[in-house]
Structures are given as structure tokens and as C-alpha cells.
């Protein structure tokens, strides 16, 4: 399978404008993401998909591949599809790598890519939740998966509900998962997804992946043991700097 890695990167983030260009230990965030993706062994080509000339010129400056996409895309999924069209090569799969996770592990990307066997429509990663605060934090998306590893639902609420059990004991009674926002799409399925209108489940939870489940698409998951550090706000940047200091990456 020939796999294209796409890193969507918008400049006009509501909570952190210009964050792809923020400096993290001498390198921009987008350069760090790009470098990590390049280390993955199952990605054939990597490209940044941006809507801003400043990001485009910056990526070109460090020697990266980049395409300038429309400013009107409602999601990273739509931006990934335009990037696939612009690259113009025959890729069977596209992996959407979040542009705000500068320490994404190459082995996580390869774990996801290993699921892309031609039959898989959509794939993503989950990680076991270990602490009560994360379980009940609505900003951390939870995933419920079947015994075959297929996603059954995603929610900002802690699900499943552990009936008649004190909340402090939930994690000891059931294995809960957080969702890692890394996606692999079969190229033809990606095109179909961009044509779907927002669905009721998506709108109520504000989670795009529920649109796909709502329309009957199967999402295969794999469990990663590695943690990720997403940067959504300027406050998150300090966490990234602390991680960098400890790990010397």
C-alpha cells in the first residue's frame, strides 16, 4: 500500500493563532511534527497542507514538502483530500497527522499504517486511560471499541457508565480508552467523507468522527502505549517545553 502522510496546518487558530510557527526549543512546531513523520517507515511521502503563505514559506525554508490549500475547509479531513489531489500521485491511503503534536512518535504512525491493508476504510489510535481526572475531563475524547477493535462510539463523557460503582473506582472495573486524533483513510473513502453533511451525533458532541459512524463507516482502532502532547493553547506550550527539557529531543 502506498501511503501519503498529510499534516494539516492552519494559521488562524481561535485559541492560539500562528501556533504552527511557534518556537519549541529552537525549531517550529510544524518542523518538529514534519521531522517525526519522516521517521516513520511505512509512510511513502509527507506533505504539509496549509492555508497560509507564511506557513508555506516556512516549510519550504526547512526543505519540507508543502501545498497551499483553500481557507474554506471546515476540517482537517477536507484539507487532507485537497492535499491528496494536489500531490497528484496514486496513493491508496492518506494518514492525517495533527499539526499540533510536535512529539508524535514514529512508531505510532507505523502502528496506524499497519492497519491499512486495502480492506480497512478508516483507522485511528486509542490509548488506555489511567487517571480519574482525564476520564472525567470533557476536553479528552473517550473511545469505546469492540472486541474486534472497531470503534463503537466516541464521546466527551466517560463511557461506558459504570452503574452502581463509585466514580473513583471506575478505572479499576473497566478498561477505558482516550482517542488519539491520528487517522488513516483509504483514498476513495476519504473522498466520500468530504461529501457527507454534518450528522446529529457529530453536532451534539462536536466530534467529526461521529459523522462517519453515523453514516455506517467502520473505524478500525489500534492501541498505542505512547502518550501524545497536543498544543491547543499558549498554556500548553509550557508543557511541551517541559517535555523537551526532560527528553532532550
Secondary structure, 3 states (H helix, E strand, C coil): CCEEEEEEECCCCCCCCCHHHCEECCEEHHHHHHHHHHCCCCCCEEEEEECCHHHHHHHHHCCCCEEECCCCCCCHHHHHHHHHHHHCCCCCEEEECCCCCCCCCHHHHHHHHCCCCCCCCEEEEEEECCCHHHHCCCCCCEEEECCCCEEEEEECCCCCCCCCCCHHHHHHHCCCEEEEEEEEEEHHHHHHHCCCCCCHHHHHHCCCHHHHHHCCCCEEEEECCCCCCCCCCHHHHHHHHHHHHHHCC
